[in-house]
Amino acid sequence: MSLSRRAILKASGVAAVTVASGARVPEAVAQGGDPGSWEWLRGLFDLSPDTVHMSSMLLASHPRPVREAIEEHRRALDADPVRYLARNDNRLTAAARQAAGEYLGIHSSHVALTDSTTMGVGLVYTGLKLRPGDDVLTTTEDYYVTHESLRLAAERTGAAVRKIPLFERVEEASEDEIVTRIVEAVRPRTRLVALTWVHSNTGLKLPVAAVAAALREVNAERDEEDQVLLGLDAVHGFGVEDARFAELGCDFFMAGCHKWLFGPRGTGIAALSDRGLALARPSIPSFTDDAVFSAWLQEDGAPPGGNSGPRMTPGGFKPFEHIWALPEAFALHSQIGRERVAERTHVLAGALKDALSGLPNVAVRTPRDASLSAGIVSFDVEGAHPEAVVSSLRSRNIIASAAPYAVQHVRLTPSIRNSEGEIERVAAALREIV
Ligand SMILES: Cc1ncc(COP(=O)(O)O)c(C=O)c1O
């Protein structure tokens, strides 16, 4: 199918169904299933059906429209890599940035394309124009990727990094407590508050908009060069929650597209506000900002114009077929409806928490409240190491995980491609284990 035909179908909102011709037809569609139903959605994945894949927080399985787009570009690149790239790179890479911008409600000139959350967080934080003595505030609950990026940033710039706990017990965390702890820890030299939207160890979702509002009050008293900026590892809210960049109120939003969004593996984005772009600095030469190349050709040194998403996008040749298939992932989520995605994820996560709470020896760590949680459900089994519980579940064909945090929990991640039946299967397996 030609790209223009794909675009037309996408515009009509039926791409994911109609693109099927010639490819494996999902059962729900073959049987006249309801396009847009959860069963139809599950049929778009080639996931092994004997396994409960509660792994959306790790690595995506490509849904059919994404697979097909990758395959189409891969074939064309294999046939004629140089000319296919020359003819399509500008347009398709811009389309990927455009799709991400539309999804986040931000102009695509504020969006950088990355390989992953890790690359986005690392690029943005280690490139910040911090001054010696500047202060960066993060939390003890943040992930390695944020902590290590900030450590490197501090090493380069002479800024100091502080980590504060956001709660005593995550089960009892509240919006008020989180916002208060953050704002009370801000100092006159604090230039960055670096947070994670949904914590990958406990599943706690931060009230980001409320934190941003509180920081706006702090900033109202400050000169422009002393403002506190808000950075977010957003990966476990991205493709789950129905919140745009402006609603969150952050300055840096970094996320991989290869988890909850079901985008191509090895893709990610970083979105930056105006003042975020002003404080950030690229670290890897861009191939998508012509002004940088022109300045180099003319031996002008620094390129004209300010920082931008394209300028922050690392250059070099890439697995282009994956980047160029990104719009299909955003289109699929839009086709399903972002509100529905969020609601469904919360319904399934809530059902799982209820099922786990009813089991003896199981302590659910993730708050039950949907305003403080998303799709990650974390829990402990008394007397069992989280890795042992993960192994027991995997031996029963249930994919759970535990991450390398100082204190680990077991994590299950119901997403829109899971079902109520799978939640029952997980609960039954855990009943055997505990
Ligand atoms: C909070 C958090 N940030 C970043 C990552 C890494 O994401 P990526 O694979 O997109 O770099 C993970 C886990 O995979 C995570 O849990």
Ligand as a Chemical Component Dictionary entry (heavy atoms), coordinates in Angstrom:
data_LIG
# 
_chem_comp.id                   LIG 
_chem_comp.type                 NON-POLYMER 
_chem_comp.pdbx_formal_charge   0 
_chem_comp.three_letter_code    LIG 
# 
loop_
_chem_comp_atom.comp_id 
_chem_comp_atom.atom_id 
_chem_comp_atom.alt_atom_id 
_chem_comp_atom.type_symbol 
_chem_comp_atom.charge 
_chem_comp_atom.model_Cartn_x 
_chem_comp_atom.model_Cartn_y 
_chem_comp_atom.model_Cartn_z 
_chem_comp_atom.pdbx_ordinal 
LIG C1 C1 C 0 10.772 5.170 35.253 1  
LIG C2 C2 C 0 11.522 4.564 34.122 2  
LIG N1 N1 N 0 12.240 5.359 33.309 3  
LIG C3 C3 C 0 12.928 4.862 32.272 4  
LIG C4 C4 C 0 12.928 3.525 31.992 5  
LIG C5 C5 C 0 13.696 3.063 30.803 6  
LIG O1 O1 O 0 12.907 3.292 29.667 7  
LIG P1 P1 P 0 13.512 3.160 28.209 8  
LIG O2 O2 O 0 13.635 1.703 27.946 9  
LIG O3 O3 O 0 12.498 3.788 27.310 10 
LIG O4 O4 O 0 14.802 3.854 28.208 11 
LIG C6 C6 C 0 12.189 2.647 32.815 12 
LIG C7 C7 C 0 12.111 1.202 32.630 13 
LIG O5 O5 O 0 12.178 0.577 31.646 14 
LIG C8 C8 C 0 11.492 3.187 33.897 15 
LIG O6 O6 O 0 10.780 2.395 34.703 16 
# 
loop_
_chem_comp_bond.comp_id 
_chem_comp_bond.atom_id_1 
_chem_comp_bond.atom_id_2 
_chem_comp_bond.value_order 
_chem_comp_bond.pdbx_ordinal 
LIG C1 C2 SING 1  
LIG C2 N1 SING 2  
LIG C2 C8 DOUB 3  
LIG N1 C3 DOUB 4  
LIG C3 C4 SING 5  
LIG C4 C5 SING 6  
LIG C4 C6 DOUB 7  
LIG C5 O1 SING 8  
LIG O1 P1 SING 9  
LIG P1 O2 DOUB 10 
LIG P1 O3 SING 11 
LIG P1 O4 SING 12 
LIG C6 C7 SING 13 
LIG C6 C8 SING 14 
LIG C7 O5 DOUB 15 
LIG C8 O6 SING 16 
# 
